[in-house]
Amino acid sequence: MNANHHDDLEIGDDLVITKTTRRASGAGTWVIGTTNGHLFHALVFPEHAECPEFELGDSRISKLWVKRLSDGKVVCNFDRGWDVRPTTADADLIVDFLAEGLAEHIYGK
């Protein structure tokens, strides 16, 4: 198998959600998954944040961590604000993909 096989995929074509965990207190679900050679952890909510700057755009995601699997490098981290902005073009596309539809996928709305 070509080490760069994921380069031929559209972003999200190989999305796998490996675990979802409802938070014990309050709303929100932790989502762990992979896509395009990256591992991600996201905290997703059914509603928008009361404080808009705590949310990644209009995504209902308040925390998003993305690591490239090939070398273990963290390529983005959003924790109610940017700690590490996407460092690669792939990371930028993955963030946009997850922001566009992860909450809808998890909550069906």
N, C-alpha and C positions, 0 to 999 in steps of 0.2 A: 504494500500500500504506500502511496506517495505521502511523504511527511507533510506536504502542503495540500492534501486532499480537500481540506476545508476551504481553501482559497477558491475552489470552483463552485461552492455553494452560495446561494443568496443568504444574506444575514437572516438567521432564524430558521432556515429550512431544516436544520438538524436539532432544533430546540428540544431539550429533554428536561422536564421538571423532575428532580430526583427526590425532593422532600418538601412538604409544606407543613408548617407548625403554627397553629393559632397561638397568639400570645396569651399567657395566663391572666394578665390584667389588662383591661382595655381592649380596644379594637386592634386590628392589624394581624397580618400573617407573614411569617418568615418564609421565604421561598428560596430554595437552593436548586440550581440547575446548571446545565451546560449548553453552549451554542458556539459554533464556529471556533473550536479549539480553546474556549475560555470557560472558566468556572465562575458563577456569580452567586451572590447572596443578596437578597433584596427584602426590605421590610415594606410591605404593600398594605394600603388601607382601603376600606370600602368607600370612604368619603374623602373629599379634599381636606387638606390641612387648614386649620383655623388661621395659622400664620403662613401665608403663601411662600415665604422664603425657606420654610422647612420642607418644601416639596420640590422634587425635581421637575421643573416646568409645570405642566398640567397633568402629571402622571399618576398621582396618588402614591408615589414612591417617596419615602422619607430617608431611606438608607439603601445604597447600592454599592457593592464592592465587586470588582471584576479582576480576575487573575488569568493571565495567559498560561495555558497548561504546558506548553513546550519548554518554558524556562522558569515558570513559577513567579514571574514578575507581576506585581499588582499594577494594572494599567488604568485603573480609575477607582476613586473612592468618594462617594457622596454621603455625608452624614449630617443631614439637615443643613447642608451647604457643602461646597467643594473643598475637600482636603487634597485630592489629587484629581485634577481634570483629566479627561481621556488623553493618554500619551501616544496613542497610535490611531491610524485611520480606522482599523478594525474596531478598536475600543469605542471610538466615537459612533460608529454605525451600530454597534451592539447596544450602547446606551440609548440611542434614538429608538431602536427597535423595541427594547424593553419598556421605555417610557411611553411608547405609542400604544402598547396593548397588554402589558403584563397584568395590570389591575383588572381589566375586563376579562382576561383569561381566568384569573383566580376567582373573581366575584361574579362573573357572568353579567356584568353591567358596566 
